[in-house]
């Protein structure tokens, strides 16, 4: 069984041992004699989104970039399910819905590492689906865009 927790800011973090022990005690009351229970942490993969869009005529590019980042943050700012893949096609679709976007030129996913991130990474190019539209996430990992305001970066042409 995979278990995750949230910190005081609503961001994913590993579950402490006390909570895992409490879960195990509670589950032991309801299991069959031959059942075994392993409670483990999934890998937290912090991601970012970089995109390039072109603007319709007479559209303020700075406002458009802010609207695009806000739209992606609203859609993808919540953590994914454990083992849930990331659809790059969905990112294109969300950007195309933003008023003022003429065309989505490119979307790339980037692994985020460093002081405030989990430290787990994934090779994005190796884990893309054959058609390049989906990032296939391992079944023991969860994707999170931890800081949507800074992890989602756009460029408007």
TORDRENTI-965650 format. One record per residue: residue number from 1; residue in one letter; x, y, z of N, C-alpha, C in turn. Coordinates in pm, whole numbers, m for minus. Layout:
BEGIN
  mipa  bake    n.px    n.py    n.pz   ca.px   ca.py   ca.pz    c.px    c.py    c.pz
   NUM     A       X       Y       Z       X       Y       Z       X       Y       Z
...
***
This chain:
BEGIN
  mipa  bake    n.px    n.py    n.pz   ca.px   ca.py   ca.pz    c.px    c.py    c.pz
     1     X      84    m115       0       0       0       0      90     123       0
     2     X      63     215     m92     137     340     m98      63     447     m18
     3     X     138     524      60      79     627     145     156     757     126
     4     X      81     865     109     139     999      97      77    1092     199
     5     X     146    1198     230      93    1300     319     111    1437     254
     6     X      43    1536     311      60    1674     267     122    1753     381
     7     X     206    1850     345     261    1938     447     160    2049     477
     8     X     197    2144     558     104    2251     598      67    2343     482
     9     X     141    2335     371     112    2417     253      34    2339     147
    10     X      m2    2213     179     m77    2131      84      10    2064     m21
    11     X     140    2059       0     233    1995     m95     264    1854     m46
    12     X     293    1765    m141     318    1626    m108     447    1608     m29
    13     X     443    1516      65     561    1481     142     547    1334     184
    14     X     657    1273     222     651    1134     266     581    1128     402
    15     X     515    1018     425     440     998     549     536     953     659
    16     X     519    1008     779     612     971     886     579     831     938
    17     X     675     771    1008     663     633    1054     550     612    1154
    18     X     520     710    1235     412     697    1334     278     677    1264
    19     X     252     754    1161     126     739    1088     121     603    1019
    20     X     232     560     961     236     429     896     206     317     997
    21     X     263     328    1116     239     227    1220      91     228    1262
    22     X      33     346    1276    m109     356    1311    m198     295    1204
    23     X    m165     317    1079    m242     258     969    m231     106     975
    24     X    m110      58     998     m88     m87    1004    m166    m151    1120
    25     X    m167     m85    1237    m243    m136    1351    m391    m143    1317
    26     X    m442     m38    1255    m585     m35    1221    m617    m143    1117
    27     X    m532    m157    1014    m557    m257     911    m545    m399     965
    28     X    m458    m420    1062    m442    m554    1120    m571    m606    1182
    29     X    m654    m517    1230    m782    m558    1289    m879    m613    1185
    30     X    m858    m578    1059    m953    m612     953    m897    m706     847
    31     X    m782    m760     869    m721    m845     767    m740    m992     800
    32     X    m722   m1075     699    m723   m1219     718    m588   m1261     777
    33     X    m582   m1376     839    m460   m1422     907    m342   m1432     811
    34     X    m366   m1475     688    m258   m1495     592    m221   m1368     515
    35     X    m294   m1260     533    m265   m1136     461    m143   m1066     520
    36     X     m65   m1007     433      46    m923     478      25    m782     423
    37     X      73    m687     496      55    m547     457     190    m478     459
    38     X     228    m421     346     349    m339     339     303    m197     308
    39     X     342    m104     391     308      36     371     436     107     332
    40     X     438     161     210     560     223     157     528     361     100
    41     X     634     438      81     622     571      21     642     561    m130
    42     X     556     627    m208     584     636    m351     690     744    m374
    43     X     752     741    m490     848     845    m526     769     969    m568
    44     X     808    1083    m517     745    1210    m556     832    1271    m665
    45     X     773    1292    m783     844    1350    m896     793    1492    m918
    46     X     878    1590    m890     839    1729    m912     867    1767   m1056
    47     X     767    1825   m1120     776    1861   m1262     748    2008   m1283
    48     X     792    2055   m1398     759    2188   m1445     714    2178   m1589
    49     X     646    2281   m1635     598    2287   m1773     656    2412   m1837
    50     X     719    2396   m1952     763    2509   m2033     681    2507   m2161
    51     X     631    2623   m2202     551    2628   m2325     581    2753   m2404
    52     X     552    2744   m2532     562    2857   m2623     431    2865   m2700
    53     X     369    2983   m2698     245    3005   m2773     261    3130   m2858
    54     X     180    3138   m2962     175    3262   m3040      43    3331   m3008
    55     X      48    3464   m3008     m68    3543   m2969    m145    3591   m3092
    56     X    m275    3605   m3074    m357    3667   m3177    m321    3815   m3183
    57     X    m353    3877   m3295    m324    4020   m3309    m393    4099   m3200
    58     X    m332    4208   m3162    m381    4302   m3060    m403    4237   m2923
    59     X    m329    4131   m2894    m335    4067   m2763    m210    4107   m2684
    60     X    m229    4151   m2562    m117    4186   m2476     m44    4057   m2439
    61     X      82    4049   m2475     158    3925   m2457     184    3892   m2311
    62     X     205    3994   m2229     230    3969   m2086     104    3917   m2018
    63     X     m10    3977   m2050    m136    3929   m1994    m167    3788   m2041
    64     X    m139    3762   m2169    m164    3629   m2224     m78    3525   m2154
    65     X      48    3557   m2129     137    3463   m2060      83    3434   m1919
    66     X      37    3537   m1849     m19    3518   m1715    m145    3433   m1719
    67     X    m230    3453   m1819    m352    3373   m1831    m320    3227   m1860
    68     X    m219    3204   m1944    m178    3067   m1976    m123    2996   m1853
    69     X     m35    3064   m1779      22    3004   m1658     m89    2976   m1557
    70     X    m182    3070   m1542    m292    3050   m1447    m381    2933   m1488
    71     X    m408    2920   m1618    m492    2810   m1666    m425    2675   m1641
    72     X    m296    2667   m1669    m224    2541   m1645    m212    2513   m1496
    73     X    m190    2618   m1417    m180    2600   m1272    m310    2550   m1213
    74     X    m422    2601   m1265    m553    2556   m1216    m578    2410   m1252
    75     X    m542    2372   m1373    m568    2235   m1421    m469    2134   m1363
    76     X    m341    2170   m1355    m238    2074   m1317    m171    2105   m1184
    77     X    m220    2204   m1109    m160    2243    m983    m183    2143    m871
    78     X    m285    2061    m882    m309    1955    m783    m225    1834    m820
    79     X    m179    1762    m719     m97    1644    m744    m177    1539    m822
    80     X    m107    1464    m901    m167    1356    m977    m188    1236    m884
    81     X    m256    1134    m934    m269    1010    m859    m139     932    m870
    82     X    m117     841    m778       3     757    m783      m4     672    m909
    83     X     102     680    m990     108     605   m1115      36     669   m1232
    84     X     m27     784   m1211    m101     851   m1320      m5     918   m1416
    85     X     m24     892   m1544      60     951   m1648      23    1097   m1671
    86     X     115    1170   m1731      93    1312   m1762      68    1323   m1912
    87     X     m48    1375   m1948     m84    1390   m2089     m37    1525   m2140
    88     X      60    1523   m2228     109    1646   m2290       1    1701   m2383
    89     X     m78    1614   m2442    m189    1657   m2527    m289    1741   m2448
    90     X    m311    1704   m2320    m402    1782   m2234    m348    1923   m2210
    91     X    m217    1934   m2199    m155    2066   m2179    m179    2151   m2303
    92     X    m158    2093   m2421    m187    2165   m2546    m333    2209   m2549
    93     X    m420    2119   m2511    m564    2148   m2513    m599    2264   m2419
    94     X    m544    2262   m2299    m571    2370   m2203    m518    2504   m2253
    95     X    m400    2503   m2312    m344    2628   m2364    m428    2681   m2481
    96     X    m478    2592   m2565    m561    2635   m2678    m692    2698   m2633
    97     X    m739    2666   m2513    m863    2723   m2461    m847    2867   m2412
    98     X    m723    2909   m2386    m699    3041   m2330    m728    3148   m2435
    99     X    m807    3246   m2397    m843    3355   m2488    m718    3432   m2529
   100     X    m699    3449   m2658    m584    3522   m2710    m475    3434   m2766
   101     X    m483    3303   m2741    m382    3210   m2796    m420    3180   m2940
   102     X    m327    3209   m3031    m348    3177   m3171    m308    3032   m3198
   103     X    m190    2993   m3144    m139    2858   m3167     m43    2820   m3055
   104     X     m46    2694   m3017      52    2642   m2921     167    2585   m3004
   105     X     284    2642   m2986     400    2603   m3067     472    2483   m3006
   106     X     495    2487   m2874     563    2373   m2811     530    2365   m2663
   107     X     540    2243   m2612     523    2216   m2469     629    2114   m2431
   108     X     702    2143   m2324     799    2047   m2274     783    2033   m2122
   109     X     804    1913   m2075     804    1885   m1932     949    1883   m1885
   110     X     972    1935   m1765    1107    1936   m1708    1101    1883   m1566
   111     X    1203    1807   m1528    1216    1761   m1390    1267    1876   m1306
   112     X    1209    1895   m1189    1251    2000   m1098    1326    1936    m983
   113     X    1445    1983    m958    1525    1933    m848    1585    2051    m772
   114     X    1634    2025    m656    1697    2130    m578    1648    2129    m435
   115     X    1671    2239    m368    1647    2250    m224    1503    2221    m185
   116     X    1407    2280    m251    1267    2266    m210    1192    2154    m281
   117     X    1262    2072    m354    1198    1964    m429    1237    1828    m372
   118     X    1171    1724    m419    1184    1592    m357    1320    1525    m377
   119     X    1391    1554    m483    1519    1488    m508    1506    1368    m600
   120     X    1385    1319    m624    1364    1209    m717    1346    1267    m857
   121     X    1404    1202    m956    1391    1250   m1093    1350    1135   m1184
   122     X    1307    1172   m1302    1269    1076   m1404    1327    1126   m1536
   123     X    1377    1034   m1616    1425    1072   m1749    1302    1089   m1838
   124     X    1269    1212   m1867    1145    1241   m1939    1148    1183   m2079
   125     X    1259    1200   m2151    1265    1150   m2289    1251     999   m2296
   126     X    1307     927   m2200    1299     781   m2200    1161     730   m2161
   127     X    1082     812   m2091     952     769   m2043     835     828   m2120
   128     X     864     889   m2234     755     937   m2319     695     820   m2395
   129     X     567     828   m2421     501     727   m2503     561     734   m2643
   130     X     547     629   m2724     606     629   m2858     563     748   m2945
   131     X     440     797   m2926     396     911   m3006     430    1045   m2941
   132     X     491    1043   m2821     535    1164   m2754     426    1247   m2690
   133     X     307    1193   m2675     196    1270   m2620     172    1246   m2472
   134     X     242    1149   m2412     218    1115   m2273     349    1081   m2204
   135     X     365    1133   m2083     476    1092   m1998     426     976   m1914
   136     X     483     860   m1935     444     740   m1863     517     740   m1728
   137     X     439     745   m1622     493     753   m1487     494     613   m1426
   138     X     603     574   m1360     606     442   m1295     492     427   m1195
   139     X     448     307   m1173     335     278   m1083     365     311    m937
   140     X     492     329    m902     529     360    m765     573     506    m749
   141     X     522     594    m837     560     735    m833     437     823    m853
   142     X     450     946    m808     343    1045    m824     406    1175    m872
   143     X     338    1241    m966     386    1367   m1022     319    1483    m949
   144     X     398    1585    m923     345    1706    m860     412    1828    m923
   145     X     333    1926    m959     386    2057    m996     377    2138    m867
   146     X     487    2142    m796     488    2191    m658     458    2341    m647
   147     X     517    2419    m733     497    2565    m730     449    2610    m868
   148     X     319    2601    m896     269    2634   m1030     309    2773   m1080
   149     X     318    2870    m991     352    3007   m1035     493    3019   m1087
   150     X     584    2933   m1040     723    2941   m1087     765    2820   m1169
   151     X     698    2707   m1152     734    2586   m1224     672    2580   m1363
   152     X     575    2665   m1388     513    2673   m1521     563    2802   m1583
   153     X     638    2787   m1692     698    2904   m1757     656    2907   m1903
   154     X     620    3026   m1947     576    3040   m2084     647    3150   m2159
   155     X     636    3139   m2288     689    3240   m2378     582    3267   m2482
   156     X     557    3394   m2509     454    3432   m2606     524    3501   m2722
   157     X     494    3455   m2839     553    3514   m2961     449    3592   m3037
***
